[in-house]
């Protein structure tokens, strides 16, 4: 009689040797021990060393170097920082120190560096004023177009003034757009050129006609409109070259006329170029 069921083959897989299994278990135990014991120990050791550094007399600040200041004194910077001799070098909070220093309007950027064992270096970048803006009062504008402080009485600055703008108009999109155009024009004028920022006494903002500049020496009004300042100034400089830098008799120059440059002379004679 033939059986209808086949015999299952025997499972011939052999068990791992005991030694190999023990090694695997020991490896697992060691890993767990590392997490449970070694990591907390390392963390505590690092914390302990850090605490010792914070109280070490060898790391007490003895010297504070202040770099990059011109308009404000090193003593004022140290006073603003709140750092005193004997403070621990590693206890200095760089972010807090930076916030303190940037309360001074003349300070633009701050970099703080530790120099072991006892020196703190404070690198300052001061704001570079490029113009004065008249908005119900006088304010200084830096090269980035930031209105950063009011002009104090007796503060010696020889800069062009931006007029035709009020403080109430700062939030108005159209008006503030013209102000940013004035900042762009200042940036162009700040580059080395025949007619530069030192030759300008005023930039006037007009909501209808755009921007106009007034020359420092002659007081000539030059209309530039509200676009293509670089191109218009290049054309203006060619005109200056033609006249050998002489503006005698010129009252007004219109650079915003599509027909060309319009020059009005003091005798009320208009000259088109």
C-alpha positions in Angstrom: 0.0 0.0 0.0 1.4 3.4 -1.0 1.1 6.3 1.4 -0.6 9.4 0.0 1.4 11.7 2.2 5.0 12.7 1.5 7.4 12.8 4.3 8.5 16.3 5.2 12.3 16.8 4.9 14.0 17.3 8.2 15.0 20.8 9.2 18.8 20.4 8.9 19.6 24.0 10.0 22.0 23.8 12.8 21.9 26.0 15.9 24.6 28.6 16.3 27.4 27.6 18.6 26.9 28.6 22.2 30.1 30.7 22.1 28.8 32.8 19.1 25.5 33.3 20.8 27.2 34.5 24.0 29.3 36.9 22.0 26.2 38.5 20.4 24.5 38.9 23.8 27.6 40.4 25.3 27.7 42.9 22.4 24.1 43.9 23.1 24.9 44.3 26.8 27.9 46.5 26.1 25.9 48.7 23.8 23.2 49.2 26.5 25.9 49.8 29.1 27.4 52.5 26.8 24.1 54.3 26.6 23.2 53.9 30.2 26.6 54.6 31.8 29.2 56.1 29.4 27.1 58.9 27.7 25.8 60.3 31.0 29.3 60.1 32.5 30.7 61.9 29.5 28.0 64.6 29.7 28.5 65.1 33.4 32.3 65.3 32.8 31.9 68.0 30.2 29.5 69.9 32.4 31.9 69.7 35.3 34.8 71.0 33.2 32.7 73.8 31.8 31.6 74.8 35.4 35.3 74.8 36.4 36.2 77.1 33.5 33.4 79.5 34.5 35.0 79.9 37.9 38.6 79.7 37.0 40.6 82.8 38.0 42.9 82.1 35.1 40.1 83.1 32.7 39.1 86.4 34.3 38.9 89.2 31.7 41.9 91.6 32.1 41.9 93.2 28.6 39.0 94.4 26.3 40.1 95.5 22.8 37.7 97.6 20.8 38.3 97.8 17.1 36.7 99.8 14.3 35.4 102.8 16.2 35.7 106.3 15.0 32.6 108.3 15.9 32.2 106.7 19.3 34.9 106.1 21.9 36.3 102.8 23.0 35.3 103.7 26.6 31.7 104.2 25.6 31.7 100.8 23.9 33.0 99.1 27.0 30.5 101.0 29.1 27.6 99.9 26.9 28.8 96.3 26.9 28.5 96.0 30.7 31.8 94.1 30.8 34.0 94.7 33.8 37.4 93.5 34.8 37.3 90.2 36.5 34.3 88.9 34.5 34.8 85.3 33.3 35.8 85.1 29.6 33.4 82.1 29.0 30.5 83.6 30.9 30.2 86.4 28.3 26.9 86.0 26.5 27.7 87.2 22.9 24.1 87.6 21.8 23.2 89.7 24.9 26.4 91.8 24.5 25.6 92.4 20.8 22.0 93.6 21.7 23.4 96.0 24.2 25.9 97.5 21.8 23.4 97.9 18.9 21.3 100.2 21.1 23.9 102.8 20.1 22.6 104.2 16.7 26.1 104.6 15.3 26.9 100.9 15.6 25.9 98.8 12.6 27.5 95.3 13.2 29.3 93.7 16.1 31.7 90.7 16.2 32.9 89.4 19.6 35.9 87.1 19.9 37.5 85.4 22.9 41.3 85.4 23.2 42.6 83.0 25.8 43.4 83.4 28.6 42.1 86.8 29.5 41.2 89.0 26.5 37.9 89.9 24.9 37.9 91.5 21.4 34.9 93.6 20.2 35.0 94.5 16.5 32.6 97.3 15.6 31.4 98.4 12.2 30.0 101.9 12.4 27.3 103.2 10.2 28.4 105.4 7.3 26.1 108.4 6.9 25.5 109.4 3.3 22.8 112.0 3.6 20.5 114.0 5.9 16.7 113.6 5.5 14.3 116.4 6.5 11.1 114.8 7.8 9.7 117.3 10.2 13.1 117.1 11.8 16.6 116.2 10.6 17.7 112.5 10.5 20.9 110.8 9.3 20.7 108.1 6.6 23.4 105.5 6.2 24.9 104.1 3.0 22.4 101.1 3.2 19.4 103.5 3.2 18.7 103.1 6.9 17.4 106.2 8.8 19.2 105.5 12.0 19.3 108.6 14.2 18.2 112.2 14.6 20.7 114.9 13.9 21.9 116.3 17.2 22.6 120.0 17.6 26.2 120.8 17.1 26.8 117.5 15.3 29.3 118.2 12.5 28.1 116.6 9.2 28.7 117.8 5.7 26.2 115.8 3.7 23.5 116.4 1.0 20.0 116.8 2.4 16.9 114.9 1.1 13.8 117.1 1.1 10.1 116.9 0.0 9.3 113.9 2.4 7.5 113.8 5.7 7.5 111.2 8.5 3.8 110.5 7.9 4.6 109.3 4.4 6.9 106.5 5.5 4.1 104.0 5.4 2.7 105.1 2.1 3.8 102.8 -0.6 4.1 105.3 -3.4 5.9 108.0 -1.3 8.2 105.5 0.3 9.0 104.1 -3.1 10.3 107.5 -4.1 12.4 107.6 -0.9 14.0 104.3 -1.9 14.7 105.8 -5.3 16.5 108.6 -3.5 18.6 106.1 -1.7 19.4 104.4 -5.0 20.5 107.7 -6.5 22.7 108.4 -3.4 24.4 105.0 -4.0 25.1 105.9 -7.6 26.4 109.3 -6.7 28.7 107.8 -4.0 30.7 106.1 -6.7 33.7 107.9 -8.1 32.4 110.1 -11.0 32.6 113.6 -12.4 29.5 114.7 -10.6 29.6 112.9 -7.2 27.9 113.0 -3.9 30.3 115.7 -2.7 29.1 118.0 -5.5 25.4 117.7 -4.4 23.7 119.9 -1.8 20.2 118.5 -2.0 18.0 115.7 -3.4 14.4 116.8 -3.7 11.5 114.3 -3.9 8.5 115.4 -5.8 5.5 113.0 -6.0 4.6 114.2 -9.6 8.0 114.8 -11.2 10.3 112.4 -9.3 13.8 113.4 -8.1 15.8 116.5 -8.6 19.3 117.3 -7.4 20.9 120.7 -6.7 24.6 121.3 -7.2 26.6 122.4 -4.2 28.5 125.3 -5.8 26.1 126.8 -8.3 22.8 125.7 -6.8 21.6 124.5 -10.2 18.5 122.3 -10.2 18.8 119.1 -12.3 15.6 117.1 -12.9 16.2 113.4 -13.1 12.6 112.0 -13.0 12.1 108.6 -11.4 14.1 106.1 -13.5 17.4 105.5 -15.5 19.5 107.5 -13.1 22.8 105.9 -14.1 22.2 106.6 -17.8 21.0 110.2 -17.1 24.0 111.0 -15.0 26.3 109.7 -17.7 24.7 112.0 -20.2 24.9 114.8 -17.7 28.6 114.2 -17.3 29.1 114.4 -21.0 27.5 117.8 -20.9 29.8 118.8 -18.1 32.8 117.7 -20.2 31.5 119.8 -23.2 31.4 122.9 -21.0 34.7 122.0 -19.4 33.0 121.8 -16.0 31.8 125.4 -16.2 28.2 126.0 -15.2 28.3 129.7 -15.4 25.0 131.1 -16.5 23.1 127.8 -16.2 19.9 128.0 -14.0 18.2 124.7 -14.7 18.9 121.3 -16.5 16.1 118.9 -17.4 17.4 115.3 -17.9 13.9 113.9 -18.0 12.8 115.3 -21.3 12.4 112.7 -24.1 13.6 115.2 -26.7 17.0 115.5 -25.0 18.8 117.5 -22.4 17.2 120.9 -21.8 19.4 123.6 -20.4 17.9 126.9 -19.2 20.3 129.8 -19.0 20.0 132.7 -16.7 19.1 135.0 -19.6 15.9 132.9 -20.0 17.4 131.3 -23.1 16.7 127.5 -23.4 19.3 125.4 -25.0 18.4 121.9 -26.2 21.2 119.3 -26.6 
